[in-house]
């Protein structure tokens, strides 16, 4: 009896320790976001003198001035076009490539997959100049194509989806073939419906990467009407005096909110994607 009580106490203490560590971790992760949101409701001078304190006077002047001085609707539209296109293309094409590498047996399949993984080892900064030269010669500079098509397929996404597909039993594919499905039918009617966890994970990663990208937009976009939220915020930052710092914090909050919403709406799929729960 004492042994049983002792084991229960140990489990209880272990749970308390785990939840305490998770609470500390959550606080560390959430603090920068809360810091940003709180400062967006402060007057500018108070941000400069007391950046870590709660507002002595809550104000939405920063948000009002951002909408007055920055064409935030156009910036959001441009970023949504780019991020949405990158996300859709990555999910679809990465899923197709991963399906071929995981479920279709053909000569050189393993070599091709090794080459895909090998591209992940090349620092992207090394490709910056040749990539810009190539896109400039094609006339893609100052177009959305320069920000969408070069990243329409990402090797990490292919790797992630392939690992998920390998956990799908071949019996499902064989049964679909017996029912008369060709390879496209198997992919579209069997594989994709079973892949929602990993596809949602790839969608989140692709959207966040495209939405937060500044370097590519800085390199390829010239026309202000085509600016993304990150590029618009960068140019906006250089024009904001210190006394109006609340505008910068308000703009940063507005830019961050869509990414946070997308993540929280789809984050439950992350566990399913990496644990295979979605296959059960």
Secondary structure as UniProt FT lines:
FT   HELIX           2..40
FT   HELIX           44..49
FT   TURN            51..52
FT   HELIX           61..69
FT   HELIX           72..103
FT   TURN            107..108
FT   HELIX           109..119
FT   TURN            120..121
FT   HELIX           124..127
FT   HELIX           128..137
FT   TURN            138..139
FT   TURN            141..142
FT   HELIX           145..148
FT   HELIX           149..151
FT   HELIX           155..165
FT   TURN            166..167
FT   HELIX           170..178
FT   TURN            179..180
FT   HELIX           183..186
FT   HELIX           187..191
FT   HELIX           192..194
FT   HELIX           196..212
FT   HELIX           215..220
FT   HELIX           224..226
FT   HELIX           229..237
FT   TURN            238..239
FT   HELIX           242..244
FT   HELIX           245..266
FT   HELIX           268..275
FT   HELIX           277..279
//
